[in-house]
Amino acid sequence: MITYHDLPLGKIDHCQVCGNKNLHSVIDLGHQPPCDSLLWPRQLDEAERVYPLRFQVCHDCSLAQIDYVVAPEELFFPDYPYRSGITQTLVEKLSRTALATLERYPFAGGSLVIDIGSNDGTVLSAFQKRGMRVLGVEATNIARLANESGIETLQAFFNEDLGDQIIASHGPASVIAATNVFAHISGLGSIMRGVSKLLVDGGVFVTESHYLLDLLETVQYDSIYHEHLRYYSVKSLIRLFDQYGFTVADIERIDNYGGSIRVFAVKGRNQAVSPVVREMLENENKAGLYGTEIFDRFADRTRKARRDLLALVLDIARRGERIVGAGCPGRASTLLNYTGLDPSLLPYIAEQSTSLKLGLFLPGKHIPIVDEKRMLEEQPEYVLMLSWHYAAPIIRNLRLKGLKSKIIVPLPEVHVIEN
Ligand SMILES: [Zn+2]
């Protein structure tokens, strides 16, 4: 058993994939609160916990990671305000997980598909429509919404024990999906052992995670937060899966969350491998991902983006003009806490009227989250686009709703869109 895959809470002193202790520090984003721990008004009178947020890389297996584990109960609390079904583009993107999997691995109808971190059941409902039996595993109260909409969902964290229970109650699975959670879970060993037991031989474990190369090239320092313990390269994933007898058989680059990879790992060694896997390794090598320069450049660009944004916002404030935030994804917390913007500079963040985050406050900086109607009414001179990784469709949408403000896109380089 590989003991270093089951992380204790607190400081990590080794690579989360290969165990190497010789890690290279890339950038320190300071102590920050967990990004999705939005605050209720009454919590503004209480102390707030912050944790180190440092980004580092292992040059042996090319995994990037943060070096501190916050208790999952604190990160993914029962009222976790994120719901995947909420934006139509995201629903479509998540449905493609099912299509992409079944195109490659056409399991018979009635085969069991399990989704780890199944949220409101969006991914599973796409599998269900194609005749699969489905079971969700979701730790937060969003599990109830999934059950109400007909996707059987266990409210729990997935681990080896739960895997044993599911085999007993539902039998083995042909597909296990983990979209946008596989980089989040501290009990990586427990998950891998559980998945390995639950899957039939030749069964496929499909994961979707942020892609390290995209993060570096488009300066997405704001996607670094405590929920994201690992930032995978293809090389590091092959190393990880090999340790559990899986073959990384195919990979797709997808644009979810500003650049992700969908990885198909088949249970069993020496399975057929798509040429894409070799090509992606070559591409990583060519891009310099296995060297140090690309990481140094990322750190420099991150610091520059912070300085430029702060300078621009201070300038706007000095001129007596108004600026507010638009969109409050988890990454907004890293960006605003690192940049140092608070309500005196950014009086509120506007979210769409259906958002579960309205009435709450950004952790650390205590910026209120309000209905976007207020922004549309006030028409401030500037709007800071915090969901900048989806900027184009969001800006189109806001213009359609009548927003006339100039829009500041904070990354990869700060720039202003006049109209
Ligand atoms: Zn490593």
Residues whose N, C-alpha, C, O or C-beta is under 5 A from the ligand:
A	BS01	ZN	C15 V17 C18 G19 N20 C58 D60 C61 S62 L63
